[in-house]
Amino acid sequence: MVQMPSPSISPRQMNLLRIVTSMAWSDGNLSEEEVDVMLDRFVKIFAPDSGLHERLSCELRDYLMQNIPLSELTPKLQSDEERELVLQLGYEVIRSSARNASEDLINEQESAAFQKLVQLLNLPAETVDRVQAEVAGQTHSSEGMVDSIARKLQAFVQQ
């Protein structure tokens, strides 16, 4: 068995990356475009030093290809703030995945994955409703969904 080297990001960052990735995989498809966008944003957040970007991008690409069940990832979340961030990021990811205008904004698989995430996070219904309303409101803002996700992750990682 080939042993992968230790990741260049913290376990907390890895868990956030994997949960967002799991939600992106929820419809059974992770397009090259989605991977490229996520890599670009995560690399800039996790390695502000541009000298590390290429190496970290290759490393994170391998992790994005791993579809780990949410049930294995959510118990590693350490606080309500972290669980709420994951809820928000997960909802943003599934809302942004429609590939054409004829598709539903959130398909059946994505909806089921989000409901599972809600259940696993065990947050109050009021929190879930507030997060969904905030994300829906951002859809109409000038900031793109991926930029919004990147901004929130950056703020969280810097805490």
C-alpha positions as a Markdown table, in Angstrom:
| # | Residue | x | y | z |
|---|---|---|---|---|
| 1 | Met | 0.0 | 0.0 | 0.0 |
| 2 | Val | 1.4 | 3.4 | -1.0 |
| 3 | Gln | 1.5 | 5.9 | 1.9 |
| 4 | Met | 0.5 | 9.4 | 1.0 |
| 5 | Pro | 2.6 | 12.1 | 2.5 |
| 6 | Ser | 1.2 | 14.3 | 5.3 |
| 7 | Pro | -1.0 | 17.0 | 3.9 |
| 8 | Ser | 0.3 | 20.6 | 3.8 |
| 9 | Ile | -2.9 | 21.9 | 5.4 |
| 10 | Ser | -4.2 | 21.5 | 8.9 |
| 11 | Pro | -6.7 | 18.7 | 9.8 |
| 12 | Arg | -9.4 | 21.3 | 10.3 |
| 13 | Gln | -8.8 | 22.8 | 6.8 |
| 14 | Met | -8.7 | 19.3 | 5.3 |
| 15 | Asn | -12.1 | 18.5 | 6.9 |
| 16 | Leu | -13.7 | 21.7 | 5.5 |
| 17 | Leu | -12.2 | 20.9 | 2.1 |
| 18 | Arg | -13.6 | 17.4 | 2.2 |
| 19 | Ile | -17.1 | 18.4 | 3.4 |
| 20 | Val | -17.4 | 21.0 | 0.6 |
| 21 | Thr | -16.1 | 18.4 | -1.9 |
| 22 | Ser | -18.6 | 15.9 | -0.6 |
| 23 | Met | -21.4 | 18.3 | -1.3 |
| 24 | Ala | -20.0 | 19.0 | -4.8 |
| 25 | Trp | -20.0 | 15.2 | -5.4 |
| 26 | Ser | -23.6 | 14.8 | -4.2 |
| 27 | Asp | -25.0 | 14.7 | -7.7 |
| 28 | Gly | -22.4 | 12.0 | -8.7 |
| 29 | Asn | -20.5 | 14.4 | -10.9 |
| 30 | Leu | -17.5 | 16.6 | -10.2 |
| 31 | Ser | -16.6 | 18.4 | -13.3 |
| 32 | Glu | -13.1 | 19.6 | -14.2 |
| 33 | Glu | -14.3 | 23.2 | -14.1 |
| 34 | Glu | -15.6 | 22.7 | -10.5 |
| 35 | Val | -12.3 | 21.1 | -9.6 |
| 36 | Asp | -10.3 | 24.0 | -11.2 |
| 37 | Val | -12.4 | 26.6 | -9.4 |
| 38 | Met | -12.2 | 24.9 | -6.0 |
| 39 | Leu | -8.4 | 24.4 | -6.4 |
| 40 | Asp | -7.8 | 28.0 | -7.3 |
| 41 | Arg | -9.8 | 29.3 | -4.3 |
| 42 | Phe | -8.5 | 26.7 | -1.7 |
| 43 | Val | -4.9 | 27.1 | -2.8 |
| 44 | Lys | -5.1 | 30.9 | -2.4 |
| 45 | Ile | -6.7 | 30.5 | 1.0 |
| 46 | Phe | -4.6 | 27.8 | 2.4 |
| 47 | Ala | -1.2 | 28.9 | 1.0 |
| 48 | Pro | -1.1 | 32.7 | 0.6 |
| 49 | Asp | 2.6 | 32.3 | -0.3 |
| 50 | Ser | 2.6 | 31.9 | -4.1 |
| 51 | Gly | 5.7 | 29.8 | -4.0 |
| 52 | Leu | 3.6 | 26.9 | -2.7 |
| 53 | His | 0.6 | 27.1 | -5.0 |
| 54 | Glu | 1.6 | 24.6 | -7.6 |
| 55 | Arg | 2.6 | 21.9 | -5.1 |
| 56 | Leu | -0.5 | 22.4 | -3.0 |
| 57 | Ser | -2.7 | 22.5 | -6.0 |
| 58 | Cys | -1.4 | 19.0 | -7.1 |
| 59 | Glu | -1.8 | 17.7 | -3.5 |
| 60 | Leu | -5.4 | 19.1 | -3.1 |
| 61 | Arg | -6.5 | 17.7 | -6.5 |
| 62 | Asp | -5.9 | 14.2 | -5.1 |
| 63 | Tyr | -8.0 | 15.0 | -2.1 |
| 64 | Leu | -10.8 | 16.4 | -4.2 |
| 65 | Met | -11.0 | 13.1 | -6.1 |
| 66 | Gln | -11.8 | 11.3 | -2.8 |
| 67 | Asn | -15.6 | 11.3 | -2.1 |
| 68 | Ile | -15.7 | 10.7 | 1.6 |
| 69 | Pro | -19.1 | 10.2 | 3.2 |
| 70 | Leu | -20.4 | 13.2 | 5.2 |
| 71 | Ser | -21.1 | 10.8 | 8.2 |
| 72 | Glu | -17.3 | 10.4 | 8.5 |
| 73 | Leu | -16.5 | 14.1 | 8.3 |
| 74 | Thr | -19.1 | 15.9 | 10.3 |
| 75 | Pro | -18.2 | 14.4 | 13.7 |
| 76 | Lys | -14.8 | 16.1 | 13.3 |
| 77 | Leu | -16.3 | 19.6 | 13.4 |
| 78 | Gln | -15.4 | 21.3 | 16.6 |
| 79 | Ser | -17.9 | 24.1 | 17.2 |
| 80 | Asp | -21.4 | 25.4 | 16.3 |
| 81 | Glu | -19.7 | 28.1 | 14.3 |
| 82 | Glu | -17.8 | 25.5 | 12.2 |
| 83 | Arg | -21.0 | 23.5 | 11.7 |
| 84 | Glu | -22.9 | 26.6 | 10.6 |
| 85 | Leu | -20.1 | 27.5 | 8.2 |
| 86 | Val | -20.2 | 24.0 | 6.7 |
| 87 | Leu | -24.0 | 24.2 | 6.3 |
| 88 | Gln | -23.6 | 27.5 | 4.5 |
| 89 | Leu | -20.8 | 26.3 | 2.2 |
| 90 | Gly | -22.6 | 23.1 | 1.5 |
| 91 | Tyr | -25.8 | 24.9 | 0.5 |
| 92 | Glu | -23.8 | 27.4 | -1.6 |
| 93 | Val | -22.1 | 24.5 | -3.4 |
| 94 | Ile | -25.3 | 22.7 | -4.3 |
| 95 | Arg | -27.1 | 25.9 | -5.4 |
| 96 | Ser | -24.2 | 26.7 | -7.8 |
| 97 | Ser | -24.0 | 23.4 | -9.6 |
| 98 | Ala | -26.8 | 23.8 | -12.2 |
| 99 | Arg | -25.1 | 23.4 | -15.5 |
| 100 | Asn | -27.8 | 24.9 | -17.7 |
| 101 | Ala | -31.0 | 27.0 | -17.5 |
| 102 | Ser | -33.3 | 24.0 | -17.9 |
| 103 | Glu | -31.9 | 22.2 | -14.8 |
| 104 | Asp | -33.3 | 22.7 | -11.3 |
| 105 | Leu | -31.2 | 24.9 | -9.1 |
| 106 | Ile | -30.9 | 22.0 | -6.7 |
| 107 | Asn | -31.5 | 18.5 | -8.1 |
| 108 | Glu | -32.9 | 15.5 | -6.1 |
| 109 | Gln | -29.5 | 14.1 | -5.2 |
| 110 | Glu | -28.2 | 17.4 | -4.0 |
| 111 | Ser | -31.4 | 18.1 | -2.0 |
| 112 | Ala | -31.1 | 14.7 | -0.3 |
| 113 | Ala | -27.4 | 15.3 | 0.5 |
| 114 | Phe | -28.2 | 18.7 | 2.0 |
| 115 | Gln | -31.0 | 17.2 | 4.2 |
| 116 | Lys | -28.5 | 14.5 | 5.3 |
| 117 | Leu | -26.0 | 17.3 | 6.1 |
| 118 | Val | -28.6 | 19.2 | 8.1 |
| 119 | Gln | -29.4 | 16.1 | 10.1 |
| 120 | Leu | -25.7 | 15.3 | 10.8 |
| 121 | Leu | -25.0 | 18.9 | 11.9 |
| 122 | Asn | -27.9 | 18.9 | 14.3 |
| 123 | Leu | -28.4 | 22.6 | 14.2 |
| 124 | Pro | -31.6 | 24.3 | 15.2 |
| 125 | Ala | -34.2 | 24.7 | 12.4 |
| 126 | Glu | -34.0 | 28.5 | 12.8 |
| 127 | Thr | -30.3 | 28.4 | 12.0 |
| 128 | Val | -30.9 | 26.3 | 8.9 |
| 129 | Asp | -33.7 | 28.6 | 7.7 |
| 130 | Arg | -31.5 | 31.7 | 8.3 |
| 131 | Val | -28.5 | 30.2 | 6.5 |
| 132 | Gln | -30.6 | 29.2 | 3.5 |
| 133 | Ala | -32.2 | 32.7 | 3.3 |
| 134 | Glu | -28.7 | 34.3 | 3.5 |
| 135 | Val | -27.4 | 32.1 | 0.7 |
| 136 | Ala | -30.5 | 32.7 | -1.5 |
| 137 | Gly | -30.0 | 36.5 | -1.0 |
| 138 | Gln | -26.3 | 36.3 | -2.0 |
| 139 | Thr | -27.3 | 34.6 | -5.3 |
| 140 | His | -28.6 | 38.0 | -6.4 |
| 141 | Ser | -25.6 | 40.0 | -5.3 |
| 142 | Ser | -22.7 | 41.0 | -7.5 |
| 143 | Glu | -20.3 | 38.7 | -5.7 |
| 144 | Gly | -20.1 | 35.3 | -7.4 |
| 145 | Met | -20.9 | 32.2 | -5.4 |
| 146 | Val | -17.4 | 30.8 | -5.6 |
| 147 | Asp | -16.0 | 34.2 | -4.5 |
| 148 | Ser | -18.4 | 34.2 | -1.6 |
| 149 | Ile | -17.4 | 30.7 | -0.5 |
| 150 | Ala | -13.7 | 31.6 | -0.8 |
| 151 | Arg | -14.2 | 34.8 | 1.3 |
| 152 | Lys | -16.0 | 32.9 | 4.1 |
| 153 | Leu | -13.4 | 30.1 | 4.2 |
| 154 | Gln | -10.6 | 32.6 | 4.3 |
| 155 | Ala | -12.1 | 34.5 | 7.2 |
| 156 | Phe | -12.7 | 31.2 | 9.0 |
| 157 | Val | -9.2 | 29.8 | 8.4 |
| 158 | Gln | -7.6 | 33.0 | 9.7 |
| 159 | Gln | -9.3 | 32.7 | 13.1 |
